[in-house]
Amino acid sequence: MRIRELRVENLRNISSASVSLGPGLNLFLGANGAGKTSLLEAAFLLSHARSFRSGKRESLVRRGAESLSVFAVVESGSRGERRVGLRRDADKWVGRVDGRNTEGLVELLREIAVVCFEPGSHGLIGGPGEERRRFLDWALFHVEQEFMDVARRYRRALKQRNSLLRRGVSGRDLDPWDAALADAGEAWQAQRERYVAAWFPEVETLCRQFLPELGACSLRLSSGWAAGARLCDVLLERRERDQVRGHTGAGPHRADWSISFQEAPDREHLSRGQEKLCAMACILAQARLFATQTGEWPVICLDDLSSELDAVHEAAVLSWLRAQGAQILLTGTDAPRSALPDDMERMTFHVEQGQFSALL
Ligand SMILES: Nc1ncnc2c1ncn2[C@@H]1O[C@H](COP(=O)(O)OP(=O)(O)OP(=O)(O)O)[C@@H](O)[C@H]1O
């Protein structure tokens, strides 16, 4: 999959920009604050309906503007050419596919896949569990047909159960919601288990390349409730505790995963740079598995790679990427320190004050 054209209006310091992208490496170079990350944010927004940067969504809209919009022409081997867009007006996101508004954003999000490594990506390893759950679920959304149905059923049952708990309802009145929650919750966990069983071997391969000094790595996926127990039994057993707290304390909304290494058994044993490389391995492994499972590489965004990794690791990442067929959007204040392989098709753009000009 590749983005042929990306148009952005009123996103951060970009008032209006249109960029024709190449199929291989697209290099965006410019000073601090020029608007490089904002362009990656625009691409990511089409695929996730949120930014990878934390903060209020309103801060994405250029100061003084009413709304923002992002539009892309996306080419994919299986679906041909699609014109996709996302617009934020007041409090509402509106998606567009091939010239018409979509009902909700699901239809849009299915059309484009973008993964991103950026300065906050180490949070995938060392940050809160929510980021790690979202990471898995983004992939499930694309590869598991039942994912949306299962997740919707689960969230509806969770909302109902929590509201009953807060109103002091107990006993048999909770039964139907416990049953619905357990049913969807077990299904969700089974999807996550299937996914990590395919994804983790890819992570291992990349960790061997990027972090050989740490030895073998292993993955722990926790479901969000006691290992080996049935979720329905756990919900029943926790009712009183949940009532006191006013919310449900077990289930896939509490799931998490972690990666540990022979030479770094705890997360705290990793340096910040090693955390970043581990996050890079997780993200690139996800991209590669996506390509295997769907037949299309997602677009890969790498923000400020040279400041995130040392020259040796930067070269290792770029050389791995060269061997794949993905479109890459790479930003930096300067060109990568490692010489880019001659056979890597590339385009370079100069970025200044939210304007993008292709360098010939
Ligand atoms: N809502 C907004 N309205 C207008 N300008 C904004 C808004 N939010 C952020 N900016 C500005 O947008 C500019 C672009 O930021 P961006 O993070 O894209 O820069 P960058 O080129 O990636 O820089 P760096 O190399 O420092 O990471 C910054 O100058 C920032 O102050």
PDBQT file of the ligand as one rigid body, heavy atoms in Angstrom, charges set to zero:
ROOT
HETATM    1  N1  LIG A 401      -2.404  24.056  16.780  1.00  0.00    +0.000 N 
HETATM    2  C1  LIG A 401      -1.324  24.631  16.244  1.00  0.00    +0.000 A 
HETATM    3  N2  LIG A 401      -1.454  25.737  15.477  1.00  0.00    +0.000 NA
HETATM    4  C2  LIG A 401      -0.388  26.319  14.896  1.00  0.00    +0.000 A 
HETATM    5  N3  LIG A 401       0.879  25.875  15.035  1.00  0.00    +0.000 NA
HETATM    6  C3  LIG A 401       1.068  24.799  15.799  1.00  0.00    +0.000 A 
HETATM    7  C4  LIG A 401      -0.006  24.119  16.451  1.00  0.00    +0.000 A 
HETATM    8  N4  LIG A 401       0.489  23.071  17.137  1.00  0.00    +0.000 NA
HETATM    9  C5  LIG A 401       1.818  23.097  16.938  1.00  0.00    +0.000 A 
HETATM   10  N5  LIG A 401       2.171  24.106  16.134  1.00  0.00    +0.000 N 
HETATM   11  C6  LIG A 401       3.498  24.444  15.590  1.00  0.00    +0.000 C 
HETATM   12  O1  LIG A 401       3.693  23.601  14.473  1.00  0.00    +0.000 OA
HETATM   13  C7  LIG A 401       5.078  23.504  14.166  1.00  0.00    +0.000 C 
HETATM   14  C8  LIG A 401       5.358  22.156  13.612  1.00  0.00    +0.000 C 
HETATM   15  O2  LIG A 401       5.655  21.207  14.585  1.00  0.00    +0.000 OA
HETATM   16  P1  LIG A 401       6.279  19.799  14.185  1.00  0.00    +0.000 P 
HETATM   17  O3  LIG A 401       6.300  19.016  15.428  1.00  0.00    +0.000 OA
HETATM   18  O4  LIG A 401       5.599  19.238  13.006  1.00  0.00    +0.000 OA
HETATM   19  O5  LIG A 401       7.761  20.221  13.752  1.00  0.00    +0.000 OA
HETATM   20  P2  LIG A 401       8.980  19.333  13.305  1.00  0.00    +0.000 P 
HETATM   21  O6  LIG A 401       9.410  19.826  11.966  1.00  0.00    +0.000 OA
HETATM   22  O7  LIG A 401       8.690  17.884  13.422  1.00  0.00    +0.000 OA
HETATM   23  O8  LIG A 401      10.031  19.785  14.389  1.00  0.00    +0.000 OA
HETATM   24  P3  LIG A 401      11.122  19.041  15.309  1.00  0.00    +0.000 P 
HETATM   25  O9  LIG A 401      12.311  18.801  14.413  1.00  0.00    +0.000 OA
HETATM   26  O10 LIG A 401      11.385  20.090  16.334  1.00  0.00    +0.000 OA
HETATM   27  O11 LIG A 401      10.514  17.802  15.845  1.00  0.00    +0.000 OA
HETATM   28  C9  LIG A 401       5.797  23.937  15.418  1.00  0.00    +0.000 C 
HETATM   29  O12 LIG A 401       6.422  25.163  15.135  1.00  0.00    +0.000 OA
HETATM   30  C10 LIG A 401       4.689  24.127  16.449  1.00  0.00    +0.000 C 
HETATM   31  O13 LIG A 401       4.955  25.207  17.327  1.00  0.00    +0.000 OA
ENDROOT
TORSDOF 0
